Amino acid sequence: MERVFCTHEVRKSRECGPVWTFTALDAGGLEKPEKLIVPGVWEAHPRLRNYRGRGVYEQKIHCGGNVRIWLGGVSFRAAVYLDDALLAEHYGAYTGFEGLAQDVPEGEHTLRVEADNRFGEDSALHIPNDYYAYGGINRPVLVEELGKAYITRCRVTPRKTEQGWVAEAEVSVRNLGGETVRGTVKVTLAGQTAAVQAEVPANRTAAVKARVACGNAEEWTPDTPVLYMVKAVLEMDGAPADDWIDRIGFREVRTEGNRILLNGKPLRLKGFNRHEEYGAFGLSAPLAGMMQDLQLMREMGANCVRTCHYPNDPRFLDLCDETGMLVWEESHARGLDEERMRHPRFMDQLRLSTEEMVEQHFNHPSIFIWGCLNECADDTEYGAECYREILNLLKRLDGSRPVTAALLERPGGKVYGEMDAVSVNLYPQWYHDTPVEKSLGRKMTEIREKGGAGKPVIVSEIGAGAIYGFHDPLGEAKWSEERQCRILKDQIQGVLANSEVTGVFLWQFADVRVDGEWFARRPKTVNNKGVVDEYRRPKLAFRTVKDCFQSGQES
Ligand code: ADA
């Protein structure tokens, strides 16, 4: 399932069956077709564990008329064909995209998806990195049959007014035909319906706005994550022609001084960075695995998760909505220096990831902040200019959430003024020996002096590594579970003792595979800073984090 609830009652929409025929084009001797599961990564196949190359997925589908193929995520370049006609091309593993074919004859057709996870000249964001760039169709694929017009999105902003909650909906309708389309868009939410007229010129997309008064709807909070279904229906000639169903929660987020307020209450963040990865299944975690991750984090007392360093599967966000887990979601970009930021495709690819993220995930109430550009070159003029542009883009795309970016620990200050909350990644006691309080204190002073005074400050990463099962009772040996416990305890207590800090995201929830180029500082080619390993087996640090997060002193 593409989401955890039904997204259409009117539109004919179904998910492609899970078994696809797959051919690895560059596998030298492995070219014979295999069967692979979608969603999934090809690295799940025992002989393709390290395959970097092109792969072709094929499946027969039955469809006709105006056909929309929705691909939730293909890693990391994609070309989509229906019977050899190119429908769409896309770059970036972590957001969805569509392909459209009009007037398709009713019957059986071949859907072909070419995926490619080779690094190369044209790729600015996917580079060898401290997480693995998987290959394959990593999220569900939908086949949909449309009429002459369809809803491309319905974004809803909840607002608290003197008359209670109001949902401001914006519904976009695309006309696929050569004549103007006229109809009515009805938005239903919490038992109330608002209807507006829509007129969309030939071959265009137009947006209509509807306000639905929801009075004393129940609020979404981390402790009471109440969700409401929202249905937008396009009626033409008096009959439903298309629909779009999503879920929202009533809550507002804003910053006030050095606090982030959710429905007026200050947040104290205690959470994790989590890569979207699950042992042998890589980027395509099973749904039960996603839920278990949230339960494990909750068990340790966490209330938030950061989707480092890219947009996540909407089903994971759905589960965060359901369980009240607050989310920092960020667009794709990790650890790129100025030279990499000057790559000719860098800004285009980053803008696309940012726009698609906000467009596709806007309605999730759990997302309380948008992020971008983790640890890039904010310290150079050119780099800072890129930060400004993307932070402003985020604000333009969504004025209802604060924006931030996780910056390196080194001296900075060029972009603190551009963010609603200033975020820093700190590794005292792991990458250097400075005591935690001193590192943090120094950073807080710099933030105050260089444009961040009076803003919320988030420690977006802090952490230490341990190889699962490696023990040193003295707690001294590097990579031992005991040493990781000792460092994490100092770090968490040091950060949470500082009442000016809004909160902390630990690096990281689970161990993750890294690209081969990173082998030298990453035993087993794994980033071992997880509190659980890649199969979610808890390290000793699980208990340590639980004690620190749950201790009354630190909250
Ligand atoms: C950085 C980075 C992470 C990870 C981490 C580490 O802060 O943002 O992606 O690489 O360091 O493990 O060193």
Residues whose N, C-alpha, C, O or C-beta is under 5 A from the ligand:
A	BS01	ADA	D130 N374 E375 N425 E461
